[in-house]
């Protein structure tokens, strides 16, 4: 990145990847005019380059003591590579350039030219301490989102849209500086947004630790990386010997993630440390002990505690607390309150002896306490050769002590090594090499040491002065042309869009761990039939296929990774083969868009090739409905995506089994409904349509003989009166806001495998509609066409169920949209030409420019911006410096001796305070020397 400067009007041009960002501050309105354009449409001839040195990124804008600055990286060092082509850099130096005054230009340019110049810069520049802070533990990457854990990121390198829209602001340290710039990015047109993403104008920082080392795993060269992210979310500061704030954020909250990568496997494991989420203070005035005081009421502590763990559960699904606080007298009340609240909230926890001797001499004792949870939480693992997920981390360990910067680090290292050992042995059948274990230990040692140094440095009083010097005033970036175009595009949407009806097939099937050894056409392509809502004939020409399978494998809770993916692959292939059997032409065939497995649950989405470009923003989240061994096959998978401009959510779940477990099933639903939250806090019902399918396991509250006899009679209505799901929905106890079409098919559970006979075993299970599909949607764009079972499929003790929907979606016609864009741009441009704004002149060179931004009279007038800036008047004296002042002429001294008249005189208090204001008042008047 290069930076160019123009003195009159004071403005800057930043150039990166053949694109320019032009900045000019408007004092009167406290905002900055901004323009993004291609270098070919930008005239830099009047600008001078600040330095011939390269810059490495823009960190944003901030206001310090009334002056507005932008910050640029001037030096960095490559510190890590979690994967090839993914680089992480540590900041070594930055510089601040002032947008609204030239007061700091000289000392900024001269800073490195001499020792005295450096001393003067450090003394006079208001950003000196902030600059030094940025040189202590800050990292960034151009290739992936450092704020998110590995499994929440896209597998693609440089997925910019994901990077700049799904970042976690709790770990984004320059978020307040980048806030307006990210908003500016959102307002840009698609082609401009794609261009700015590839520049160095958007740089997101984390603080903490990153380091990569080379090692060996099962004979393969392997990259091993630790990434630690310190949270900056707490209002009173990220560090300290205190607890929580009102929003649920705590001091010393850090995520530490171990990442391994080689040609065969991509592995990651994430852990969390943080202070106890209660309001407390530590009295350090005592010489030998530190007394801990709970500082708020029980209700306030409980509310903050709940907020904290709700945030954690939203991000990690499940949380297990490993409490390393010693139960000493001085912290007894704090520890007791904490464990009581954990038990009430149902969060599993274990008390661990964190003394140095215990961890060093007997680490297995700590591991024995958490071994069961290790298997349940699992780890993220992706097979790079087969291109399938073989593991997902379904929870997180939270380590805490009174000061969570020291002892939790040792515990995390022990747990990390154990998870790595179990996972890699399951994957390769080999134990970890000595080199890998040694480097793993050294990485954690360096990580913990650096984090403690950052915390110690940040607790000094000077750090508090740094944060106090940064005002909360947002430097607003104003881009009238794109704001105008965005608003106009919304009103002219009908000109470049059309409405289309797409057909969505949804299906659910409990496969009972069988392989697809039967033709699946009766389920996926049932015989043409009439719609159940009208007389329309329903054909099988689908646009989107969503299928959920349950119990595709019998999961063993003794394994961390689902290494055997043979059944997953078999079902994917069988369904794709069935789908494409009716489409010999390749361009009409279906592609597997997404496939994800959680235990025995498999969620698959297929789309026609022609529809692939219309699908964006795919995101997946998974949740087990409990930790405890038998939950391995229960839980849910949620997938969010956009088809054109319509947002869909698809959930596949397997709820608790058993006739008497109706309440547990309702609790499972509530858990999934609350926990399946996508980026940006987007919940299930924050979509245009949400489809929920699966083995819900709801039963019929009648005896076996009655149920079977009513099935024989085909009297489904009487059976449905006693259906647990329907009763729960009518009473608003479960699946609120969802709808289910009338059921006109026989119960789908439980059959003797390979037959149409209900269970004839000794258990004589009562038949039930366990397999269901429900939907929630906005407006009237969706119509359900059918809801049936496929009794011809006899692979399992369940029958498959399907539902077909017709959905209206808005399709954007890009060519027509670009025509409207050009028309709006040219219209605005003609008005700008009348203004003749020097700042915008470069845009006037090319009437066909589509890459620039411009400003209009109508857009600028509400902000009272002075439209013209004259060149400096050559008749004016030169500006002041450290030796002369502009108002002193002909070599007059800057300092003068003022002769005070003798006698009882005082300075005239009625003179204007401004010495240049003309007045008839004398300098002195006679006064009483005795008066004060």
N, C-alpha and C positions, 0 to 999 in steps of 0.2 A: 504494500500500500504506500502511496506517495501523497504528500500534502502540499497544496499550493495556497498562496495568500494574496489578497488584494486589500490595500489600505483604505481606499475610498471607492465605493462604500465598503466598509469593513466586512469581508466575507472570506470564506475558505472553500476550496474544492478538494475533496478526497477522491483519489483515483485508485481503483482496484479492479483487476480482471476486465479492463476496457470499459468500465462504467464509472460514472462520477456521482458523487454526493455533494451538492452545493449547499452551503449553510450561510445564513445571514441573520443575525439577531436583531429583533425589533424591541428596543428598550421600553417604549411606551406601553406595550402590551405583554411584556414578559414572555414572549415566545419567539421561536426561531423559524424563519422561512426555510423550507427544505425542498430540494428538487433532486430527483434521481433521473439520470439520463445516460445514454450511450456517449462515449467519448467523442464520437464523430459529430454529435450534435451539441458539443460543449466547447465554447471558445475560451481557451486558457491563456491566450496571448498576453493579456494584461496582468496575469497572475505570476508571481514568483514562487519557486519551490522553496520551502522553508529550509530544507537540508537535503543533501544528496544521500543521506542514510535512508534505509528502508524502514517502514513501519509494518507491524504484523497484525494489526487489528484495531477496530474502534470499540471502546468499552462503554460508550454512552455519554450522557450529559448530566451535569450536576451544578448546583448553585452553592457557592461557598462565600460567606460574608458579603453577599450582594453581587458578586461577580459570577458569571456563567461560563463554564468551561466544558470542553469535550476532552476526553481522555483517550490516548492512543498507546498501544504497546510498542516500545522501542527496542526491547531485547527479550529473548526467550531462549529456552533450551528444551530439546526433545527429551522427554523423561520416561515415556512408556508407549507400548503398542500392544493393547490387548489382543488384537488380531492384525495380520498383515494388512496394510493399507489403512490402518486406523492408528493415528498418531495423537499423543497427548503431549502438550507443552506446558512447562512451568514458566511463569512470568518472572523475569529478572529485573525489568525496569519499565517504567511508563512515563509519559509526559502529559501535562495538562496545558491546553491552549485556550486562551480567553476569547470569548465571542463578542463581548460587549465593551471592552476597553483595551487600550494598548499599554496599560500601566505595567504589565508583566512581560511584554515582548522582549525587552532588552535583557533582563536577567534570565529569561528562558533560553534565548539563543546563546548567551554567553556562559551558561551553567558549567559546561565541561571544559572551558578554555583555560581555567586556572583554578588554583585552590581557593583564592580569595573570591572568585566569581561563584564557585560552588557554595562557599560559606554565605555569601550574600543571598543567593537563591534560597538556601535553607532557612535563612532568617526572614526574608521578605515575602516569599511566595506563599499564599494561603493554603496551597494544596500539598505542601512539603510532607506533612505527617501522613496524609492520605496516600501519597505516592509511596512512602516507605511501607505502609500497611499492605499495599498491593504487591510488594516484593517479598512478602512473607507467607508462602504456602498457598498461592493461587494457581489454578490450572485451567486449561481450556483445550478443546478439540474442534477441528473443522469437519471431522468425519462422523461423529456420533454424539448423542446427547449424554453428557457426563452427569447430568442431574438425576437420571433415571437408572434403576438397576437393569441388569442385562436382559432379563426375560421380559421386561416391559418395553424394550426398545425393538425397533425393526431389525430383522436379520440383515437387511440391506445396508451396505456402507453408503454414507452420504444420502440418507433419506431425509432431505432437508425439510420437507413439509412436516414430517414427524418430529424432527428436532426442534423446529421453531413454533410448534403448536402444542406439543404434549410435554414440554419441560415441567419439572417439578419446582415450583417457585420457592419452596422451603429451602432448597439447596442452591438457589441462584443468587449469588452474592452481589452481583451488579444489576439485579432486577430493577431497582428503583432508577438506575441510570439508563436502562434499556427499555423501560416501559413504553415511552412514547415512540421509540424507534420500532418496536414490535407492532404497535398500533399502526404506524405508518406503513409497515410491510403489509399488513392486512388490507389496507385501502388500495394498494397497488393493483393494477390489472395483472392477469395471470402471467403474461409474458414478462412483465416487469418484475413480478415476484420471483419468478424462476431465475431471473438475472441477478437480483440482489442477493438471493440465497447463495450464489456462487462467488460472491465478493467477500471481503474481510470487514464489512460494515456491521455484521451481526456476530458478536463474540460473547458467549455465555461463560461465566466463571463459576467454578466451585472452589471451595477452600477445604484443605485437608491434606491428603497424601495420595500420590500415585507413583508406582514404580513397577517396572517389568524386568524380569530376568529370564534367561534362556536355561532350559533344563531338559530332561528326558523322561518320557512316559512310555512304558512298554516298547522301548526301542525306537520311538519317534521323537524328533526334535519338537519341543513344546515351549510355548510362551506362557509364563505364569505371572500374573499381575494382581496387585492389590490396589483397589480404589476406595478411599475413605472420603465421605462427604459430610462436612460439618453443617448442621442446620443453622440458618440465620433467621429463623422465623420468630423466635422469642422476642417480645417487645422490649424487654429490658436488657437484651444482649445475649449472645449465644453461650457465654461461659459464666461460671461462678459456682459458689457453694450454696446455691439456693434451688428452689424447685420449679414450680409451674407458674404460668400466667393464666389470665382469664380465658384465653383461647385454647388452652390445653397444650401449649408448647413448653418444653422444659430446657433447662441449661444442659450443656455438654451432650447434646443429642447428635449422635454420629452413626451413619451407616457405613459399614466396612464390608467390601465385597471381594472375594477371591475369584479370579477368572483364569481358566486354563484353555489353551487353544492349540490344536495341531490338525493335521490333515484328516484325522478320524473323528475327533470329538471337540465340542464346544461346551465347556462346563462353567457354571457359576454358582456361588453360594454367598448369600447375604446375611449379615448379622447386624444388630442394633445395640448401642449402649446409650444410656441417658440417666440423668438424675431422677429421683423419685417424683412422680407427678402429683405432688401435694404442695400446699403453701407452707414453707418453713424457712426459718432463719437459723444460722449457726453463730452462736456466741463464742467468739475466739478470744475474749478478754481473759478467760481463765488460763493459767499457766500450763496445766497438765492435760486438761480435757476440753473438748468442744461441745458445749451444751446445745442441743437442738430444740427449737421451740416451734410448735405448730402455730401459725400466725393468723389463721382465719377460722371461721366457723366450720362445723361439720358439713353443712349444706354447700358452702362455697368450695370446700375441698372435694366433696363428692362430685359436684358439677364439673370442676376442672379435670378431675381424674377421669370421669366418663368421656369428656371431650377428647382427652389425650388418647385413650384407648380406642375410641370410635375412629379417630384419624388413623391410628395404626392398623386397625382391622380393615378399614376401607382400602388402605394401601397394600397390606400383606395378607389379608383374609383371616389368618389365624396367628395368634401371638401366644408364646410361652415365656413366662418371666422366670429368669434365673436370678434370684435375689442374693447378692453377695454382701449385703449389709450384716455386720455382726450384731447380734442381739445384746448390745451393751446398754447399760443403764441410761447413759446420756442421750441415746436415740431410741429408747424403748417405746415411747409413745408413737413416734413416727413409724417405726417398723410395724407396730401392732395395727395402727390405722391403715397402713398400706396393705398388709396381708388380709385384713378384714374386708376391705373394698374389693380386692382381687377375688376373694371367695364369693362375694355377693354378685359380682359381674360375671362369674363363671369362667374366669381366665385361669388356666392351669399355671402353677408356679412351683418352683423347687428352691429350697434353701441350700446354698452351697458355701462350704468353708473355703474362703478365698485367701487364707493366709499363705504366705510365700512358701513355707515348708510343705504344706499339704499339696499345693499345686505342683511343686517340683518333685516331691517324693512319691506322691500317690495320685496322679491325675486320673487314674481309672476310677477312683471313688466318685469324682465329679461326673464322669461320663456315665457311670451306672445309673445316676439319678435321671439322666436325660435320654438314655438309649432308646426307649420307646418313642419319645417325641422326635428323635432324629429320623426314624423310619417314616413316621407319619408326615413330617414336614417335607421330607425329600429334598431334592436339589434340581436346579435347571441343568438339562443336558440335551444336546442336539447332535445327532449323528450326521457328520458332514459328508459322509459317503452316500448314505441312503437318503439323506435329506428329510429326516423325520425327527420329531421330538421324542425322546425316550425318557424324559423326566421334567417335571415342573416343580419349583419350590412353592409349596402351598401354605407357607407360614414363615414365621421368623422368631428367633430367640431374642429376647430383650434382656440385656445384662444391666444390672444397676447396683450401685453402692452409694454411700453418702457423697463421695466425690467420684463421679463416673469417668474420670480421665485416666485412672491408673489400673486398678485391679481387674476391671472387666476386660482389658486388653489381653491379659494372660489367659483368662478363661476362653476368650474368643479364639485364640491361637490353638488351644487344645481341642475345642469343638471343630474348628476348621480342619485340622489334620485328621480327626476321626471321620468326618463326613467325606473327606477326600479319599481316605483309605477304603471306606466301605464302597463308595461309588466306583472307584477305579478298579477295585477287585471284582465287583460284579460285572464291570464292563470288559475288562481285559483278562481276568483270571490271574493277574500278577500283583505282587505287592509293590508299594511305592519304592522307587530307587533311593539309595542313600543321598544322592545329589539333590533330588527333589525335596526330600525331607529337610535337608540342611538349608536349602535356599528358602523353603517355606518358613522355617523358623526365623531366618534372617530378615525376610520381608516383614513378618509380623513385628519383629523387634524394632526395625526402622520405623514402621508405621506408628507403633505406640510411642516411641521416643519423639517423633516429629509432632504428633498430636498434642503431647504434653507440653512441648516447647511453645507451640502456638497458643495454647490455653494460658500458660504462665505469662507469656508476653502480653496477651490481650487483657489480662486482669490488672495490668498496671494502670495508674491514673492517667498516663499519657494517652492510652488507647481510648479512655472515656472522653478525653478532650477531642480526640479525632472525630469520634462519632457525633459529639455535640456541635462540631464546627460545620457539619453537613446539614443544610436546611432541608426540610421536608417538602419545600416548594418544587413542584414538577416543572421542568423546562418544557413547555409545550411546543411540539413540532407541528407547524401548520403547512398543509399541502392542499390549497384550495381546489386545484384542478381535479385531483383524484377524489377528494371528498365530494365535489360536485358531480363528477361522472358516476360515482358509486350510487349517489341518491337518484340520479336520473335513470340509471340502468334499472333500478328497482321499479320505477314507475313505467318504464317502457318494456318490461319483461315480456308482455304478449307479442311484441314484434319479433323476438328472436327465440321464442320457446314454443313448444307444442305439448299437448297432453297426450300421453300414451297409456294404454292399459297393458300391464304385464301380468303374467300368470305365475303364481308361486305354488309349488308343491311342497308340503311339509309332511314328514312321516316319522313315526316312532316305532321301535321294535325292540323288545327285550329278547336278545338272541340266545340267552342261556348258555353262553360259551360255545356255541356251535359255529361251524363254518358255513358259508353260503353255498351249499351243495344242491340248491334247488333253483329253478327259474324264478326270478323275482318280478317278472312282468305283471302278474296279477295284482301285485301291490303297487308298483310304480306306474304301470300303464294299465289300469283297470279298463274293462269293457266300457265303451262310450255310453254315457248315461246322461240323464237330465239333472239340471241343477236342483238342489233341494230348496232353493229360495225363490225360484221362478221356473218358467218353462224353457229356459235357454238350454240348448244342448252343450254339454261340456266335452270338449276334446282334450287331448293330452299334449297340446303344444305348449310346453312350459318354457318360461324364461329363466326361472331360478328354482333350484331344487335344494331343499334343506332337510337333511335326514339325521335323526338322533337314534343311536343304538345304546342299549344298556346291557350290562353283563356280557360284553363280548369276550371277556376273559375272567377266569377265577383268580382274583388278585390275592397274592400271598403278602401278608403284612411283614414278612421277614426280609423283603427286598425294598431298597430305596428307589431303584430305577426300573421302569417297565422295559427291559431290554428286548424281550420277545415281542416284536411288532408284527409277527406273521399274520395274525388274525386281523389286525388293523389293515394291513396291506391287502389281504384277501377280500375284505368287505369293500374297501375302496375300489378295487379292480372290478369286483362283481357288479357293483352299482353303476360304475361308469360304463361297463360293457353293456349292461341292460339299457341304460339311457341312450347310448349311441347306436343301439341295434336298429333303431328306426331312422337313422340319419346316415346314409352311406356317404353323403357329401361332407367332406371334412370341415368346410366352413360353417356348417349347420350343427356341428357336434358340440357336446358339453365338455368343459374343462373342470377339473377339480380346483376350486378356488381356495378352499381352506379345509384343513382337517386337523382336529386336535383331540387328544385323548386324556381323560382324567380317570385313572383307575380303570373301571369297566365301562365308563361312558365314552362314547365316540360321537363327536359332532362333525358333520361334513356339509360343505356347501359346494354345489356345482352350478356353473353358469354357462350359457351359450357363448360361443366365441365372440359373436357380434356384440354381446353385452359387456364384455370384459372392460373396455375403456370407460364405461359408465360407472364402474364400481371403484370407490375410493374410501379412504379412512377406515380400513379394516382394523378392528381391535378385538382382542380376546381376553377374557378374564375367567378364572376358575375358582371354585370354592368347595372344599369339603364341608359337610354339614356337621362334623364333629371330629374330635381327636380321641382315639381310644381303640384302635385295632380293628374293630368290626365295621368301622366307617369307611373302609377302603373302597367299597363299591358304591358309596352314597355321596351325593353332592350335586353340583351343577356346573355347566359350562355356558357362558354367555358370549355371544359374538355380535359386535356392532359394526354396521357398514352403511355406506351411502350408495344408493343406486340412483344415478343422476343427482337430483336435488332432494331426494326422499330418503329419510333416515330410517333404517330397520334395525331391530334387535331380535335375535333368535336365541332362545334358552333351551337347553336340553338338561333334564335333571332326573335323578333317581332318588325318590324319597324313602323314608323309613318303612319297612315292611311290617306285616302282622295286623290281624284284625283289631286288636286292642290298642294299637299305637296311633290312633287317629290324632291325638293331641301332638304327638311327636312329629307327625307329618306336617301338621300346621306350623309347628315351630321350625321345621326344616324350610318350609316355604318362606317364612318371615326372615330366617337367616339369609337365604339366598337373595330375597328381594332387597334386603338392606345392604348386602355385601357385594353384589354384582354391580359395581360402580365403575364407570369408565373414566378416561381422562377428562379433565375439566369438570369433574363432579357430575357427569352425565349419567343419570340413572335409567333404569329400565323404561319407565314411562316417559322419559324425555326424548322419545323417538316418535316418528309419525305412526309407526305400527310396531308392535311387539308380539312375537309368536312364542308361546311357551309349550313345549312338548316333552313327553317322557313317560317313564313308569312312575306315576304318582302314588301308586299303591293304595289308593282309597278303596274301601270295601263297601259291601252292602250289609246293612244292619238287620239282617233276617237270618233265620236258620237255614241250614243247607237244603233240607227237603223242599221248603217253600220256594227258595230261589230256583232250584232246578225245575220244579214243576211250572213256575211262571215262565221260565225260559222255553220250556216245551210248548206252552200255550202262546208264546210270542208276546206276552203281556209285559212289555218293557216299561211301560209307564208306571205300573205299580212298583216295580223294582227300583226305578229311578227316584221314587218318593223316599226311598230309604238309602239312597246313595250318599255316602259321607261327603264327597266333594260338593255335590249340588246343595246339600244342606248347609255345608260350611260357607259356600258362596252366598246363599240366600241370607245367611245370618251375618255376613260381612266378617267372618272369622278367618277366611283364607281366600286367596286369589281375588281380592277385591279389585275392581276396575276391569277384570278380565271377563270375557264372554265365551260361552261354549254353545255351538250349534246343537240342536236337538239330536239325541242319540237314537238311531234306528237300526242298530246292529247288536248282535248278541254279545254278552260279556266276553272279554278277550283273555281271561285268565280263570282257572288254570287247567290246561289240557294234558292228557298223556301225549308225550312227544310222538310225532308222526301220525296223529289221528285227529279226529274232530270230537273226541270224547273228553268230557270234563274229568278231572282228577279221580282216578279209581284206586289210588293207593290207600294205604291204611289211614293216612291223615285226612283224606276226603276234604280237601280245601274247598271252601265255598266260592263258587264262581263270582267274578267281579269285573267291573270296567276299570282295571288298574291303569291302562294305557290311554292317555288323553292328550288332546291338543286344544289349547285355549288361546284367545287373541285379545289384545287391547289396542285401540287405535284412536286417532284424532279425526274429527270430521266424518265425512261420508265417502271417502275415497276408496274404501275397501269393501268388497262383497265376498262372502264365503259361498263357494259353489258346491262344495260337497264335504261330507264327513262320514267316512266308512272304515270298515275293517277289511282285511284280506284273508278270509278263512282258508283260502287255497294254500297259503304258506304254512307248512306243518313242521318246520325245522325245530321249533321251540315249544315250551309249555305255554307261551303267549302267542297271540295273533297280532300281526302288524296292524297299525292304524294309520290312516292318511287323511289329510284335509287339503283342499285346493282353494286358492283365493285369487280373486281378480283385484288388482290394485292400480289405481291411477297415479302415474308419476309424471313429473315435469321434466321434459327433455330439452336441454339447451342446444340450439343449433349454432355451432361456433362460427360458421361463416357469416350468418346474419348478425350475430352478436358483434363480430369484428367490424361490420359495416356501420352499426349503430355507434360503436366506440369511435370510429374515425369521424363520423358526423359530429358527435359531441365534442371531440377534441378540436376539430377545425372551427366549430362555432365559437368555442372559448378562445381559440388562438386569434381569431379575427378581432375580438374585443381587446386582447392583450396588445395587439399591434398598435391600437389607438393610444394605449397608455405609454408605450415606449419605455418600459422599465429596463434600465441598464442591467439589472440583475437577471433579467429573463431574455435578454437579446439573443443569446445563442440558440434559443428555440426557434427564432424567427427565420433561421437560415433554410429550413427544410420544411415545406408545407406538408410533406408526406410523413413527417416524423411521428412514430408511434411509441417511442421509448421515453419521451420527456414528460415533464410536468410543467404547468404554467399557472398564472394567477390572473384573476379578473377583477374589474372594478367592483362588481356586485359582491364578489367573495371577500374582497379586502375591506370594503367600506364598513362593515359592522365592527371591525377591529381597530378603526381609526388609525390606519397605517398611513404614514406619509408616503405618497406614491413615488416621489422623485427625490433623488439624492444628487446634489450638485457636486462637481469636482471641487477640490479645495481651492480657495481664493488665494491666488499668488501674492496679493497685496497684504495678506495677513502675516504676522511675524511667525518665526519658527516655533515649534512647541518647546515647552520648558524641559530642562534637564537638571542634573544635580549641580550645575554651575551657574545657570542663568534662568531667569524667569521671564516669561513673554511680556509682562507688563513693565519691566524695567528696561529703559532704553539707553543707548549711548554708553554702555559699559557701567551703568550705575550699580552700586553694590546691592547684593541681595539682602544684606543686613545693614541697618542704619542705626545711628545713635539718636535717641529721641530726647531732646532737651525739655525737661519738665520745668515750668515756671515756678519760681520761688514764692513762698507764701502759702496762705490757707486756700489751696485750690485742690479740686478733685477732678477725675475724668468725668466728662459730661455724660450722665446716664441717658440723656434724651437723644444722643446721636444714634443714627441707624447702625445696626450691627455690621452691615455690609460697608466696608470703607470706600467702595466705589460709587455709592449712592450720593447724588448731589444733595447738599443740605446747607442751610444758613446757620446751623447750630455750631457753636465754637467747640474746640476740642476739650477745653477745660472750663470749669466754672468755679466761682468762689464757694468754698464749703466750710463746714465746721470741723476742725481737726479732731475734736473730741468725740464726734459721732462715728460709729462703726459702720 
